[in-house]
């Protein structure tokens, strides 16, 4: 099965293929900004395709963020976004005529995706900022994939629901691993807070060194991060 791609769409009223630069414009939620790829010169079409398919492009919520950093393929000092703007390739169109086509045979209204994203944003836990930068980035990346494509595009199928469940499990594992690390750090600072030590003689508790606790915490975080980077199995593992 072909991989789904973000930012790819079509205009419902004309059937033109487009790349969506802004799903909704800042301060103008009723309109999107798109590029008519059917009318784009080959040199720019190829450069745009590579940007869209890149890891950076697929991780971006709005492709404009990446186009504003990539150079134009004509060798000028302009960015791709600037070149498309001055050449009048950027089109402002109503959100309601844009349909996203992440894969051949799939078509979803941009309006529905935006509505779902707003709902997901309102339900995002407020304490993500409490995570360390690496774990927070991994969780946000998983949530981004879950929100935009897995829920909105495949959530009505059995396979889509199973994948959504696996995404949630991966997120939970990363959060749990981070909690293990933070507890180990806290116990290293003040061993009296460790409930396990309260039942051990002082001499035995002293053997639980800061180095050992740090090793356990680091291993837990590394194992969770490794799991999240691998493709999920056909079915989620049973919880223990």
C-alpha positions in Angstrom: 0.0 0.0 0.0 1.4 3.4 -1.0 2.4 5.8 1.7 0.1 8.7 2.4 1.5 12.2 1.8 0.4 15.4 3.5 -0.1 18.7 1.6 -1.4 17.0 -1.6 -4.9 17.9 -2.8 -7.2 19.0 -5.6 -9.7 21.7 -6.3 -13.2 20.3 -6.3 -14.6 22.9 -8.7 -12.0 22.4 -11.4 -10.3 19.1 -10.7 -6.8 20.8 -10.7 -4.1 19.1 -8.7 -2.6 21.3 -6.1 -0.1 21.4 -3.3 -1.5 23.1 -0.2 0.9 25.7 1.2 -1.4 27.0 4.0 -4.4 24.9 5.0 -6.0 28.1 6.3 -4.4 31.6 6.0 -3.4 33.4 9.2 -6.3 35.7 10.2 -8.4 34.3 7.4 -9.6 30.8 8.3 -12.0 30.6 5.3 -9.3 30.6 2.7 -6.3 28.3 1.9 -3.1 29.0 -0.1 -2.3 26.5 -2.8 -0.1 25.9 -5.8 -1.5 24.7 -9.1 1.0 21.9 -9.9 -0.6 21.1 -13.3 0.5 24.6 -14.5 3.9 24.6 -12.8 7.1 24.3 -14.9 8.9 21.0 -14.7 11.9 22.4 -12.9 9.7 23.8 -10.1 7.3 20.9 -10.1 10.2 18.5 -9.4 11.7 20.7 -6.7 8.3 21.1 -5.0 7.7 17.3 -5.1 11.0 16.6 -3.4 10.2 19.1 -0.7 6.7 17.7 -0.1 8.1 14.1 0.1 11.0 15.0 2.4 10.9 14.1 6.1 10.9 17.8 7.0 8.0 18.5 4.6 5.9 15.7 6.0 6.5 16.8 9.6 5.4 20.3 8.9 1.8 21.4 9.6 2.0 24.0 6.9 4.3 23.5 3.9 5.0 27.3 3.8 7.3 26.9 6.8 9.6 24.7 4.7 9.2 26.5 1.4 10.4 29.7 3.2 13.7 28.0 4.0 14.4 26.0 0.8 16.2 27.8 -2.1 14.6 28.3 -5.5 15.8 25.8 -8.1 16.7 28.6 -10.6 19.9 29.4 -8.6 18.6 32.8 -7.5 19.0 34.2 -4.0 15.3 33.8 -3.4 13.6 31.0 -1.4 11.1 28.7 -3.0 8.2 30.5 -1.3 9.5 33.9 -2.5 9.9 32.7 -6.1 6.4 31.2 -6.2 5.0 34.4 -4.8 6.7 36.8 -7.3 5.8 34.5 -10.2 2.2 34.5 -9.1 2.0 30.8 -8.6 0.4 31.0 -5.1 -3.4 31.0 -5.3 -5.9 32.0 -2.5 -8.9 29.7 -2.7 -11.8 29.0 -0.4 -11.2 26.1 2.1 -14.5 24.5 1.0 -13.3 23.7 -2.5 -10.1 22.0 -1.4 -10.0 18.3 -1.0 -6.9 16.5 0.3 -5.7 13.5 -1.7 -3.0 11.9 0.4 -3.1 8.7 -1.7 -4.6 7.6 -5.0 -8.3 6.8 -4.5 -8.6 8.8 -1.3 -10.2 12.3 -1.1 -11.2 14.2 2.0 -12.6 17.7 2.5 -10.0 20.1 3.9 -12.8 21.7 6.0 -13.4 18.4 7.8 -9.7 18.0 8.5 -9.3 21.5 9.9 -12.4 21.0 12.1 -10.9 17.8 13.5 -7.5 19.4 14.1 -9.2 22.2 16.1 -10.9 19.6 18.2 -7.7 17.7 18.8 -5.8 20.9 19.7 -8.4 21.7 22.4 -7.9 18.2 23.8 -4.1 18.2 23.9 -2.7 17.7 27.4 -1.4 21.0 28.8 1.5 19.4 30.6 3.5 18.4 27.5 5.9 21.3 28.4 6.9 19.3 31.5 8.6 16.7 29.3 12.2 16.9 28.4 12.8 18.3 24.8 13.6 15.0 23.1 10.6 13.2 24.6 8.3 16.2 23.9 9.3 16.3 20.3 8.7 12.5 19.9 5.2 12.8 21.5 4.3 15.8 19.4 5.4 14.1 16.2 3.3 11.0 17.0 0.3 13.2 17.9 0.8 15.1 14.6 0.6 11.9 12.6 -2.3 10.6 14.6 -4.3 13.8 14.4 -3.9 14.7 10.7 -4.0 11.4 8.9 -4.7 8.4 11.1 -7.8 9.8 12.7 -9.2 12.0 10.0 -8.4 9.8 7.0 -8.5 6.2 8.2 -10.3 6.4 11.4 -13.5 4.9 10.0 -11.8 1.6 9.0 -10.8 -1.3 11.2 -7.2 -1.0 10.2 -7.3 2.8 10.9 -8.7 2.2 14.4 -6.0 -0.4 15.1 -3.3 2.0 14.0 -4.8 4.8 16.1 -4.7 2.5 19.1 -1.1 1.6 18.4 -0.2 5.3 18.1 -1.8 6.0 21.5 0.1 3.1 23.1 3.4 4.5 21.7 2.6 7.9 23.1 1.8 6.4 26.5 5.0 4.4 26.5 7.1 7.5 25.9 5.3 9.4 28.7 5.8 6.4 31.1 9.5 6.2 30.3 9.9 9.9 30.9 8.1 9.5 34.3 10.5 6.7 35.2 13.5 9.0 34.5 12.1 11.9 36.5 11.4 9.7 39.5 14.9 8.3 39.4 16.3 11.9 39.3 14.1 12.9 42.3 15.2 9.8 44.3 18.8 10.6 43.6 18.4 14.1 44.9 16.5 13.0 48.0 16.6 9.2 48.7 14.2 9.5 51.6 11.4 10.1 49.0 11.9 6.6 47.5 9.1 4.4 49.0 11.2 1.2 48.3 14.1 2.5 50.5 11.9 3.1 53.5 11.7 -0.6 54.0 15.4 -1.3 53.7 18.2 -0.9 56.2 20.2 2.2 55.7 23.3 0.3 54.7 21.4 -1.6 52.0 19.7 1.6 50.7 23.1 3.2 50.4 24.0 0.6 47.8 21.4 2.0 45.4 23.7 4.5 43.8 22.8 7.5 41.7 24.7 6.0 38.8 22.6 2.8 38.9 19.4 4.7 39.0 20.4 6.9 36.1 21.4 3.8 34.1 17.9 2.3 34.6 16.1 5.5 33.7 18.2 6.0 30.6 17.6 2.5 29.4 13.8 2.8 29.9 13.7 6.1 27.8 16.0 4.6 25.1 13.9 1.4 24.8 10.6 3.4 24.5 12.1 5.8 21.9 13.4 2.8 19.9 9.9 1.2 19.9 8.3 4.4 18.7 10.7 4.6 15.7 10.0 1.1 14.5 7.0 0.3 12.3 4.2 -1.1 14.5 3.4 -4.8 14.4 0.2 -6.2 12.8 -1.5 -5.9 16.2 -0.7 -4.1 19.4 1.0 -6.1 22.1 -1.2 -7.1 25.0 -0.7 -4.8 28.0 0.8 -6.4 31.1 
